[in-house]
Amino acid sequence: MNKVILLNKRPVGRPTLDDFKFTSAAIPVPPAGNVLIKTLYVSVDPYLRGRMSDSRSYVSSFVLGEPMQSGIIGQVIDSKHPEFRKGDFVSGILEWKEYQVSDGKGLIKVDDRVSPLSSYLGALGMTGLTAYLGLTEIGVPKAGETIVVSGAAGAVGSMVGQIGKIMRCNTVGITGTDEKADLLKSKFKFDHAVNYRTTPDLKEAIRNTCPDGVDIYFDNVGGEISDAVLANINKYARLPVCGAISLYNATEVPVGPRLQPVLLTKSATMRGFIVSDFSAKFPAAINQLAMWLKEGKLTYVETIVEGFENTPQAFLDLFDGKNKGKMIVKV
């Protein structure tokens, strides 16, 4: 049978396993012009939390009682489509099903001889594109500048730090455990790492690790961490806003420091972005990321969870910071 994971309830605050429902159906047969795909890897990402709510956003909400969706790597096991053959590996935004039919729209062929399949959900997928394009298009780094990254041990943050080093910047990563802080410096070559959970005064810690101030703040978390970084930005600082995971489960909007005086007096630029804003630049960005990987200038870490049935729990674990790098479910 074909296992399927549905959105069972819209979460209030932090999601729980009760918000998901497992069901099963017969494995479908692809009609003419379609392919049958077997799911191999499922990407779980913080932004999915927003789609579970019935609120207006940049992408439509998931429908109650319908399958969840995210980035998926699969293999074509039956094809009636002229552009795909049995055995092809493909990537796309697909449903949380073990098997599904697709008309081919939005599917991209991927090659496991070039890079491991899972990397097309991370370093060579939306993760890598988000890090590269957010940093280069909005951050516009210059050699010698200081970049601070929150959520630095996560999928996007760890890539941002490495790209910053390639561009000869000083990099400071903020994370939530000493183990992750060590990882940032040893594997991802950050110059400094700050554990916000054990730091009594984060604003002062950032000031000490960034004696020349912060030129670029790549924000993945929002909240009090971002408040502390903004207190240390330089004039003409650039602030790409990629995520706000610290606020995704809030049932009320928390009140924090008002940003306008800081942005005004520092002539700073803060810009939120969705990676699709830069879709025209995807091909060139993928080529650059692939070259850096091949040259050994970029590396990545994945947290692989085994078993399709563990997909909801893997998603929930993101909010406890249990992932190092990209969180992926291997089916």
VOPAGU-2260 file (C-alpha; in pm, 1 decimal, decimal comma):
REM VOPAGU-2260
SITE   aa  ch    i         X         Y         Z
SITE  MET   A    0       0,0       0,0       0,0
SITE  ASN   A    1      92,6     365,0     -47,2
SITE  LYS   A    2     140,3     555,9     280,0
SITE  VAL   A    3      28,9     920,6     282,9
SITE  ILE   A    4      66,1    1195,4     547,3
SITE  LEU   A    5    -219,0    1446,8     567,8
SITE  LEU   A    6    -269,0    1776,1     751,1
SITE  ASN   A    7    -516,5    1669,9    1018,6
SITE  LYS   A    8    -553,2    1993,1    1219,2
SITE  ARG   A    9    -426,8    2348,0    1200,6
SITE  PRO   A   10    -184,7    2394,6    1491,3
SITE  VAL   A   11    -234,2    2655,6    1758,5
SITE  GLY   A   12     110,0    2756,0    1875,2
SITE  ARG   A   13     364,8    2478,3    1846,2
SITE  PRO   A   14     261,9    2190,4    1614,5
SITE  THR   A   15     217,8    1838,9    1755,1
SITE  LEU   A   16     195,4    1492,3    1606,7
SITE  ASP   A   17    -185,0    1516,8    1638,3
SITE  ASP   A   18    -178,5    1778,6    1362,2
SITE  PHE   A   19     -82,9    1504,4    1116,1
SITE  LYS   A   20    -271,6    1196,8    1003,4
SITE  PHE   A   21    -148,0     881,3     831,6
SITE  THR   A   22    -357,9     710,1     572,1
SITE  SER   A   23    -296,8     468,2     288,4
SITE  ALA   A   24    -420,4     407,5     -64,1
SITE  ALA   A   25    -343,0     188,0    -358,1
SITE  ILE   A   26     -26,9     265,1    -552,1
SITE  PRO   A   27    -151,6     466,8    -852,1
SITE  VAL   A   28     -99,2     385,4   -1219,4
SITE  PRO   A   29      24,2     681,4   -1426,1
SITE  PRO   A   30    -198,4     785,7   -1717,2
SITE  ALA   A   31     -58,4     896,8   -2052,3
SITE  GLY   A   32     180,1    1191,8   -2019,7
SITE  ASN   A   33     255,9    1117,6   -1655,0
SITE  VAL   A   34     515,9     940,5   -1441,0
SITE  LEU   A   35     498,9     733,6   -1123,0
SITE  ILE   A   36     751,8     849,3    -865,9
SITE  LYS   A   37     880,9     660,7    -564,1
SITE  THR   A   38     983,1     896,2    -282,7
SITE  LEU   A   39    1342,8     855,9    -165,9
SITE  TYR   A   40    1411,2    1168,7      42,4
SITE  VAL   A   41    1179,6    1425,4     202,4
SITE  SER   A   42    1288,0    1774,5     304,2
SITE  VAL   A   43    1140,9    1915,3     626,4
SITE  ASP   A   44    1176,1    2291,1     667,7
SITE  PRO   A   45    1064,4    2555,7     918,7
SITE  TYR   A   46     862,9    2747,3     656,9
SITE  LEU   A   47     615,0    2458,7     641,1
SITE  ARG   A   48     479,4    2579,7     976,8
SITE  GLY   A   49     336,0    2887,3     805,3
SITE  ARG   A   50     159,6    2678,0     542,8
SITE  MET   A   51      -9,3    2473,8     814,9
SITE  SER   A   52    -195,5    2786,9     928,6
SITE  ASP   A   53    -492,4    2936,3     748,4
SITE  SER   A   54    -333,5    3276,6     701,1
SITE  ARG   A   55    -244,4    3480,4     398,7
SITE  SER   A   56     120,0    3453,6     300,0
SITE  TYR   A   57     352,3    3434,9       2,4
SITE  VAL   A   58     241,8    3075,6     -63,6
SITE  SER   A   59     -94,6    2906,7     -25,6
SITE  SER   A   60    -187,5    2723,9     294,8
SITE  PHE   A   61    -207,0    2346,5     308,0
SITE  VAL   A   62    -561,0    2215,0     278,7
SITE  LEU   A   63    -704,0    2029,3     576,6
SITE  GLY   A   64    -737,9    1660,2     501,9
SITE  GLU   A   65    -498,5    1683,5     207,1
SITE  PRO   A   66    -134,9    1567,1     187,3
SITE  MET   A   67     148,6    1782,2     315,9
SITE  GLN   A   68     404,9    1895,4      57,4
SITE  SER   A   69     773,0    1983,1      51,7
SITE  GLY   A   70    1088,0    1931,1    -149,8
SITE  ILE   A   71    1126,9    1565,6    -244,2
SITE  ILE   A   72    1381,8    1354,9    -428,4
SITE  GLY   A   73    1228,4    1055,6    -599,6
SITE  GLN   A   74    1286,5     798,1    -868,1
SITE  VAL   A   75    1072,3     739,8   -1173,3
SITE  ILE   A   76     955,2     379,7   -1159,1
SITE  ASP   A   77     703,4     399,3   -1445,5
SITE  SER   A   78     692,9     658,3   -1721,7
SITE  LYS   A   79     440,1     749,8   -1986,6
SITE  HIS   A   80     600,4    1090,9   -2031,8
SITE  PRO   A   81     832,2    1161,8   -2328,0
SITE  GLU   A   82    1087,5    1356,1   -2120,7
SITE  PHE   A   83    1135,6    1106,7   -1836,9
SITE  ARG   A   84    1255,9     749,9   -1836,3
SITE  LYS   A   85    1221,0     473,1   -1582,4
SITE  GLY   A   86    1511,2     502,3   -1339,8
SITE  ASP   A   87    1550,5     881,3   -1364,0
SITE  PHE   A   88    1603,9    1063,9   -1036,1
SITE  VAL   A   89    1395,9    1379,9    -999,9
SITE  SER   A   90    1348,3    1669,9    -760,2
SITE  GLY   A   91    1037,4    1879,1    -705,1
SITE  ILE   A   92     778,2    2011,4    -462,2
SITE  LEU   A   93     572,0    1697,2    -416,2
SITE  GLU   A   94     326,6    1546,9    -170,6
SITE  TRP   A   95     414,2    1344,4     137,9
SITE  LYS   A   96     337,5    1010,6     -25,3
SITE  GLU   A   97     552,9     705,0     -74,3
SITE  TYR   A   98     433,1     686,8    -436,8
SITE  GLN   A   99     269,5     955,1    -648,6
SITE  VAL   A  100     183,1    1045,0   -1004,3
SITE  SER   A  101     314,9    1363,2   -1167,0
SITE  ASP   A  102     258,0    1524,6   -1503,7
SITE  GLY   A  103     621,4    1635,9   -1499,2
SITE  LYS   A  104     560,3    2005,7   -1436,9
SITE  GLY   A  105     814,5    2139,1   -1189,8
SITE  LEU   A  106    1023,1    1822,0   -1192,7
SITE  ILE   A  107    1398,3    1859,3   -1236,5
SITE  LYS   A  108    1625,3    1568,8   -1322,3
SITE  VAL   A  109    1913,4    1522,2   -1078,3
SITE  ASP   A  110    2226,9    1313,3   -1117,6
SITE  ASP   A  111    2364,0    1101,7    -833,3
SITE  ARG   A  112    2695,1    1075,8   -1021,3
SITE  VAL   A  113    2751,7    1449,6    -976,1
SITE  SER   A  114    2650,2    1474,4    -610,4
SITE  PRO   A  115    2465,3    1258,1    -355,5
SITE  LEU   A  116    2090,9    1270,7    -413,1
SITE  SER   A  117    2015,0    1424,4     -74,6
SITE  SER   A  118    2237,0    1724,5    -155,7
SITE  TYR   A  119    1980,7    1838,9    -412,0
SITE  LEU   A  120    1751,4    1918,8    -118,0
SITE  GLY   A  121    2029,7    2106,3      59,0
SITE  ALA   A  122    2356,1    2243,9     -73,7
SITE  LEU   A  123    2245,8    2225,0    -438,4
SITE  GLY   A  124    1878,1    2289,4    -367,9
SITE  MET   A  125    1671,6    2557,7    -201,7
SITE  THR   A  126    1905,3    2564,7      99,5
SITE  GLY   A  127    2213,7    2653,3    -101,6
SITE  LEU   A  128    2023,7    2893,2    -325,1
SITE  THR   A  129    1873,4    3072,9     -26,0
SITE  ALA   A  130    2211,8    3115,6     139,4
SITE  TYR   A  131    2396,6    3223,4    -174,4
SITE  LEU   A  132    2138,2    3457,2    -322,0
SITE  GLY   A  133    2026,5    3608,1       8,5
SITE  LEU   A  134    2384,4    3686,6     101,2
SITE  THR   A  135    2509,5    3807,6    -236,2
SITE  GLU   A  136    2200,2    3992,6    -358,5
SITE  ILE   A  137    2099,4    4161,9     -31,7
SITE  GLY   A  138    2406,4    4134,4     191,0
SITE  VAL   A  139    2646,9    4227,3     -92,3
SITE  PRO   A  140    2955,5    4125,6     108,6
SITE  LYS   A  141    3288,9    4297,9      66,1
SITE  ALA   A  142    3623,3    4151,9     170,8
SITE  GLY   A  143    3708,5    4232,5     530,0
SITE  GLU   A  144    3349,6    4294,9     642,6
SITE  THR   A  145    3190,7    4115,1     937,2
SITE  ILE   A  146    2892,0    3885,4     885,7
SITE  VAL   A  147    2680,9    3757,8    1175,4
SITE  VAL   A  148    2451,7    3460,2    1111,5
SITE  SER   A  149    2175,5    3342,3    1345,3
SITE  GLY   A  150    2066,2    2980,2    1326,7
SITE  ALA   A  151    2419,8    2933,2    1203,0
SITE  ALA   A  152    2437,5    2553,9    1246,9
SITE  GLY   A  153    2121,5    2502,9    1043,4
SITE  ALA   A  154    2099,0    2420,8     675,9
SITE  VAL   A  155    2101,6    2777,6     542,9
SITE  GLY   A  156    2313,5    2936,1     816,0
SITE  SER   A  157    2603,6    2693,0     778,0
SITE  MET   A  158    2614,9    2767,1     404,6
SITE  VAL   A  159    2602,0    3144,0     457,6
SITE  GLY   A  160    2905,0    3131,0     685,5
SITE  GLN   A  161    3109,2    2932,0     436,8
SITE  ILE   A  162    3017,5    3155,9     144,5
SITE  GLY   A  163    3112,8    3453,6     359,1
SITE  LYS   A  164    3458,3    3302,2     417,3
SITE  ILE   A  165    3500,1    3235,0      44,6
SITE  MET   A  166    3431,9    3607,5      -3,8
SITE  ARG   A  167    3701,4    3685,7     257,8
SITE  CYS   A  168    3471,9    3815,0     527,8
SITE  ASN   A  169    3489,9    3767,4     904,2
SITE  THR   A  170    3210,7    3535,5    1016,8
SITE  VAL   A  171    3033,9    3496,8    1350,6
SITE  GLY   A  172    2773,8    3226,5    1402,9
SITE  ILE   A  173    2504,8    3219,7    1671,2
SITE  THR   A  174    2376,3    2879,1    1777,9
SITE  GLY   A  175    2221,9    2699,9    2075,1
SITE  THR   A  176    2470,9    2436,0    2197,5
SITE  ASP   A  177    2843,9    2413,1    2261,0
SITE  GLU   A  178    2858,1    2112,5    2028,7
SITE  LYS   A  179    2714,1    2318,4    1744,5
SITE  ALA   A  180    2943,5    2607,8    1828,2
SITE  ASP   A  181    3243,2    2376,4    1793,2
SITE  LEU   A  182    3103,0    2246,4    1464,4
SITE  LEU   A  183    3072,4    2598,9    1327,1
SITE  LYS   A  184    3440,3    2664,3    1384,6
SITE  SER   A  185    3582,4    2321,4    1299,5
SITE  LYS   A  186    3379,3    2220,7     995,2
SITE  PHE   A  187    3226,9    2541,9     861,9
SITE  LYS   A  188    3529,7    2764,0     939,1
SITE  PHE   A  189    3343,1    3041,3    1121,3
SITE  ASP   A  190    3584,5    3277,0    1292,7
SITE  HIS   A  191    3373,7    3288,3    1608,3
SITE  ALA   A  192    3069,0    3107,0    1746,0
SITE  VAL   A  193    2835,2    3219,7    2025,4
SITE  ASN   A  194    2606,0    2989,6    2223,2
SITE  TYR   A  195    2309,5    3214,2    2296,1
SITE  ARG   A  196    2171,1    2975,4    2560,1
SITE  THR   A  197    2478,5    2998,2    2783,2
SITE  THR   A  198    2565,9    3361,2    2715,8
SITE  PRO   A  199    2432,0    3588,3    2992,4
SITE  ASP   A  200    2454,6    3905,7    2782,2
SITE  LEU   A  201    2424,5    3832,9    2412,0
SITE  LYS   A  202    2450,8    4197,5    2310,7
SITE  GLU   A  203    2785,6    4225,4    2488,3
SITE  ALA   A  204    2906,6    3891,0    2350,4
SITE  ILE   A  205    2841,4    4007,6    1995,1
SITE  ARG   A  206    3017,7    4335,7    2067,8
SITE  ASN   A  207    3321,7    4142,1    2191,4
SITE  THR   A  208    3333,4    3905,9    1892,8
SITE  CYS   A  209    3267,8    4189,3    1646,0
SITE  PRO   A  210    3497,3    4468,0    1769,1
SITE  ASP   A  211    3460,0    4650,7    1436,1
SITE  GLY   A  212    3081,3    4614,6    1439,6
SITE  VAL   A  213    2843,4    4411,4    1221,9
SITE  ASP   A  214    2823,9    4489,6     850,7
SITE  ILE   A  215    2585,0    4210,7     746,2
SITE  TYR   A  216    2336,0    4026,5     963,7
SITE  PHE   A  217    2182,9    3719,0     798,1
SITE  ASP   A  218    1874,0    3665,7    1012,4
SITE  ASN   A  219    1722,4    3317,8    1035,8
SITE  VAL   A  220    1554,2    3339,2    1375,6
SITE  GLY   A  221    1426,4    3686,6    1470,4
SITE  GLY   A  222    1331,1    3762,8    1830,1
SITE  GLU   A  223    1571,3    3854,6    2107,4
SITE  ILE   A  224    1874,6    3719,0    1923,7
SITE  SER   A  225    1815,0    3963,5    1641,6
SITE  ASP   A  226    1758,6    4246,4    1890,4
SITE  ALA   A  227    2107,0    4183,7    2029,8
SITE  VAL   A  228    2268,7    4182,2    1686,0
SITE  LEU   A  229    2093,2    4499,7    1571,2
SITE  ALA   A  230    2238,2    4682,0    1870,8
SITE  ASN   A  231    2582,2    4623,5    1714,6
SITE  ILE   A  232    2532,3    4702,7    1345,8
SITE  ASN   A  233    2749,4    4949,3    1156,9
SITE  LYS   A  234    2642,9    5236,0     938,2
SITE  TYR   A  235    2514,7    5111,8     602,2
SITE  ALA   A  236    2468,5    4760,0     740,9
SITE  ARG   A  237    2264,6    4516,9     531,2
SITE  LEU   A  238    2022,2    4274,5     693,7
SITE  PRO   A  239    1878,9    3991,3     480,3
SITE  VAL   A  240    1579,1    3847,5     667,3
SITE  CYS   A  241    1551,0    3481,3     571,8
SITE  GLY   A  242    1344,2    3340,0     859,6
SITE  ALA   A  243    1199,0    3397,7    1204,3
SITE  ILE   A  244    1175,7    3050,6    1356,2
SITE  SER   A  245    1171,1    3190,5    1710,5
SITE  LEU   A  246     832,7    3348,8    1633,0
SITE  TYR   A  247     662,9    3088,6    1411,7
SITE  ASN   A  248     471,2    2926,6    1696,6
SITE  ALA   A  249     380,4    3247,9    1880,2
SITE  THR   A  250       7,3    3289,1    1943,7
SITE  GLU   A  251      53,2    3662,2    2007,6
SITE  VAL   A  252     295,0    3903,2    1845,2
SITE  PRO   A  253     566,6    3975,5    2104,2
SITE  VAL   A  254     674,0    4333,6    2162,2
SITE  GLY   A  255    1043,1    4400,0    2118,3
SITE  PRO   A  256    1273,2    4694,5    2058,3
SITE  ARG   A  257    1150,6    4930,8    1788,1
SITE  LEU   A  258    1370,5    4892,6    1481,4
SITE  GLN   A  259    1314,6    5227,4    1312,0
SITE  PRO   A  260    1560,1    5432,3    1522,7
SITE  VAL   A  261    1838,3    5180,0    1465,8
SITE  LEU   A  262    1775,5    5150,4    1092,1
SITE  LEU   A  263    1747,9    5528,7    1060,6
SITE  THR   A  264    2056,7    5627,9    1255,8
SITE  LYS   A  265    2267,6    5354,0    1094,7
SITE  SER   A  266    2133,3    5412,7     740,5
SITE  ALA   A  267    2084,7    5036,9     739,0
SITE  THR   A  268    1889,7    4824,7     491,5
SITE  MET   A  269    1668,9    4540,5     617,2
SITE  ARG   A  270    1502,7    4329,0     349,6
SITE  GLY   A  271    1296,6    4016,6     381,6
SITE  PHE   A  272    1315,3    3774,6      92,0
SITE  ILE   A  273    1184,3    3448,9     -46,2
SITE  VAL   A  274    1435,8    3260,1    -256,0
SITE  SER   A  275    1194,1    3251,1    -550,5
SITE  ASP   A  276    1239,1    3630,3    -570,7
SITE  PHE   A  277    1566,6    3550,6    -744,5
SITE  SER   A  278    1450,4    3257,9    -962,1
SITE  ALA   A  279    1608,2    3405,2   -1275,2
SITE  LYS   A  280    1947,4    3366,4   -1107,4
SITE  PHE   A  281    1902,7    3000,9   -1005,8
SITE  PRO   A  282    2103,1    2839,3   -1291,8
SITE  ALA   A  283    2410,7    3056,2   -1240,2
SITE  ALA   A  284    2386,7    3015,2    -861,8
SITE  ILE   A  285    2365,3    2634,7    -885,0
SITE  ASN   A  286    2667,3    2629,0   -1114,8
SITE  GLN   A  287    2865,9    2838,6    -866,9
SITE  LEU   A  288    2765,0    2625,7    -568,3
SITE  ALA   A  289    2847,6    2303,6    -757,7
SITE  MET   A  290    3190,2    2441,2    -849,1
SITE  TRP   A  291    3266,5    2532,8    -487,7
SITE  LEU   A  292    3158,5    2187,2    -372,9
SITE  LYS   A  293    3378,8    2021,6    -632,9
SITE  GLU   A  294    3672,9    2240,1    -532,9
SITE  GLY   A  295    3623,3    2155,5    -165,5
SITE  LYS   A  296    3547,4    2516,2     -70,9
SITE  LEU   A  297    3200,2    2424,0      51,3
SITE  THR   A  298    3089,1    2136,8     268,6
SITE  TYR   A  299    2761,2    2045,1     430,8
SITE  VAL   A  300    2612,7    1843,0     712,7
SITE  GLU   A  301    2285,5    1653,9     701,1
SITE  THR   A  302    2070,4    1515,2     977,8
SITE  ILE   A  303    1915,0    1206,1     820,7
SITE  VAL   A  304    1605,9    1055,9     983,5
SITE  GLU   A  305    1520,3     705,9     864,2
SITE  GLY   A  306    1165,0     607,5     779,2
SITE  PHE   A  307     876,6     782,2     602,4
SITE  GLU   A  308     661,8     741,0     915,0
SITE  ASN   A  309     904,9     965,5    1106,1
SITE  THR   A  310     857,7    1265,6     876,4
SITE  PRO   A  311     623,5    1459,6    1112,7
SITE  GLN   A  312     855,3    1407,9    1410,7
SITE  ALA   A  313    1155,1    1518,9    1207,3
SITE  PHE   A  314     966,3    1838,6    1125,0
SITE  LEU   A  315     880,9    1897,9    1490,9
SITE  ASP   A  316    1243,6    1841,2    1591,0
SITE  LEU   A  317    1342,5    2151,0    1392,2
SITE  PHE   A  318    1182,0    2367,1    1660,5
SITE  ASP   A  319    1405,9    2208,4    1924,9
SITE  GLY   A  320    1717,7    2262,8    1715,2
SITE  LYS   A  321    1786,0    1888,8    1692,5
SITE  ASN   A  322    1922,2    1920,0    1341,2
SITE  LYS   A  323    2278,2    1990,9    1241,1
SITE  GLY   A  324    2264,7    2128,3     888,8
SITE  LYS   A  325    1982,4    2010,0     666,0
SITE  MET   A  326    1710,2    1790,1     816,3
SITE  ILE   A  327    1610,7    1518,2     570,2
SITE  VAL   A  328    1398,3    1206,2     594,5
SITE  LYS   A  329    1526,0     900,5     409,1
SITE  VAL   A  330    1233,2     683,0     308,9
